[in-house]
Amino acid sequence: MTGDTTRLIQQLAGNVQPVRPLRRPWMRTVAWLAVSIPYVAIIVLVLTPRHDLILKLSETRYIVEQIAALAAGMGAAAAAFASTVPGYNRKFLILSLLPSIGWLGTLGHGCIRDWLQFGIGGLTIEPDWMCLPAIALIGALPAITISVMLRRGAPLTPHLTSALAGLAAAGLGSFGLRCTESHDAGIMVLVWQVGSVVLLSALAASAGRNLLNWRSISSASEGTVR
């Protein structure tokens, strides 16, 4: 029996392939942004930046809302990466989602300002059916990139992880759309852009089991883990 055990250990040891542990969630988020931001910039240029973009960059409200949208995407990405690390502190997920709450807060504050300045007319909602496909287009590569990166981890909560990944990609999509779209009314951004982000995140969550499953992850994780 001892000889059999020894041979079994030797066989297992001989088939072991070296792997590297996953980088920290924030480091992986930075790597994701390094790929995603240039793509978003290119798509914004292709779609044509808004004519008053330079002027908007001097407006505090616009800058704060854009920074909040970008931070929401970054926080969601970090939370998604953390959710694929077994034993990672789940408090980190909550902290990472705080920027999303801040983003909603800035837009809500914008709605109140529009109402105080323009009355009920400042809360008028106009159709903007191109918002959803535009955000999907701008967030396409970020979504693909984060999906590939997440497959290097452990899909402990595939639906939650996919929802966070969708939120991250759609958040960047919304950030890019504000650089091309001239609608600045808080209610318009809240209804159409945030609504599109929520819808895309929900769709990603529903596909979580298909996108992230143990069989595909085990195949993708063979060799070096990045």
N, C-alpha and C positions, 0 to 999 in steps of 0.2 A: 504493500500500500504506500509506503514511504517513497519507493522508487517511482510509482505512478504519479504521485503528487509532485515529485521533483520534476519529472518530465513534463507534466502539465504546466507547471510554473515556467519552465524553460520555453515551452512552446508559446505561451502567452507573452512572455517577455520578448521573444524573438519577433513577434508580430506587432509590437507596440510602435506606433509612429509618433515622432516628436510633434508637439503642438505648442503654440504660444497662447497665453491667456488673452482674453479680450481686453482691449484698452478701456480706460475709464469712460463712462457715458459722455462726459463733457468733451473729452478728447475725440471721441467718435463723432460727436456733434460738429466739432470744428472741421473735421475731415469731410463730413457731409456738406457743410456750408461751402467749403472750398470748391466742391464740384457744382453745387446748386446755384450759388450766387452768380457766377459768370453766365450760366445758362439763362437765368432770369433776366439779366442785363441784356443779353442778346435778343431774347423774345420781346422785351420792352422796346428795343430799337427797331425790331422788325414791325411791331404793331404801331410804331410811331409814338414817341413820348408826347404827353399833353403839351399844348402850346404855351401854357403858363407855368411849366415845371420849375423854371429858375425862380420865378416870383414866389411860388408856393414854398420853396425851400427856405424862404425868409419868414414864413408864418409859423409861429410857435405851435398852434393847434395841429397843423398838418404834420410837422416834424414829430410831435409827441405821439400822434396816432400811428405814424409809420414805424417809429421805434417800438411802440407797443405791439404792433402786428408782427414785426420781425422777432421781437423777444418771445412772443407767444409761439411762433414756429420753432424757435430754438429750444424753448422749454419743453414743448411737446416732443421734439426729437430726442432730447436728453432723457425724458421720461420713458419713451419707447425703447431706447437702448438699455436703460436700467431695468426695464421689465423683463428682459431676456437674460439677465444675470441671476442665477440661483442664489438665494440668500441675501440679495441686495436689500438695503434698508428701504422699506416701502414709504417711509416718510419723504424720501427723495422724490417720489412720484408726485406727492401733494405739493411740495415746494416748487417743482418744475412746472406745475400747472398754474401757479400764481400769476405769471405774466399774462396768461389767457384771461384771467379775471380782470387784470389791470387793463387789458385791451378793451374788453367790454365796458369797463368803467370809463375809459376815455371817450368811447363812442356815445355812451349814455350821457356823459357830461356835454358832449357836442349837441345832442338832441335837445337838452335843456336850454343851452345857449341859443340855439336856433329858435326855439319856442319863445324865449324871452325877447329875442330881437325881432322876429318876424310874425309872432303870433301863431295861430293855428296853421297858417300858410307855410311855416317853417317845418311842419311835420307832414307835408304832402308826399305821398309815395307815388312815383311814376314808374311805369314798366321799364325794366332793364333786363330783357331776356338773354342778352349776350353775356351777362355776368358769369353765370355758371360755366359755360364752355370756355370762356376766357381764363378763368381761374384754373380750370382743369388743364388747359394748354400750358399755362405758365408753370403750374405745379407738376407737370408730367414727369420731367427728368428727376426732380427732387423725390417724387414718389417712387420711381423705379429704383433710384440709388439707395434710398433708405430701406426699401424692401429687400434688396440684395444684401445690404449690410446686416439687417436684422436676422437673416437666415444663417448668420454665423453664430447666433446665440441659441438659447434654449427657449422654445415657444411655450412657456409655462401658462401664459394667458393670451392665446392667439387673437381673440376678439379685441381685448383691451389694447394689446400692442399694435394691432392693425388700425384701430381707431386713433391712437396717438400718432401713428405714422401718417395717417390721412390728415389729421389736424396740422401736423408739421408741414406737410407739402402744400396743403390748401392755404395755410397761413402765409407761406412765401408767395403763393399765387395771388392772394389778396394784396400783399405788399406790392407786388409787381403791377397789379392792375391799377392801383391808385396812382402809379406813375404814368399811366396812359389814359385812364378814365377821368373825365372832368366833373363827375358827380361828387360833390364834397359835403352835401347835406348829411348830417349825422344819421337821420332816419333812413336815408337811402343806403348808406354804407352798412348800417345795422341790419336792415331787412335783406338786401340783395347780396352783399358780399359776405357778411357773417352767416346769413342763411345758407349761402352756397357752401361755405366752409363746413358748417354743421352737417349739411346733406352729404357732402363728399366724405366726411369722417364717418358718418353712419354707414355709407355704402362700403367703405373700407372695413369697418367693423364686421359687417355681415359676411364679408369674404375672408375673414381672418382665418377660419379653419382650413380653407383651401390654400391660402397664401403661405401660412405657417403651420406645418405639421411635422411630427417627429420623424417620419420616414424621409421626407425631403430634406429636413435639416441634417439628419445623420449622414445623408449622402453628400450634402454640400460641405459638411464639416470635416470630411476626411482630409487628412493632410494638415497644412498650416492653418490655424485659426487667426484671423486678422481682426 
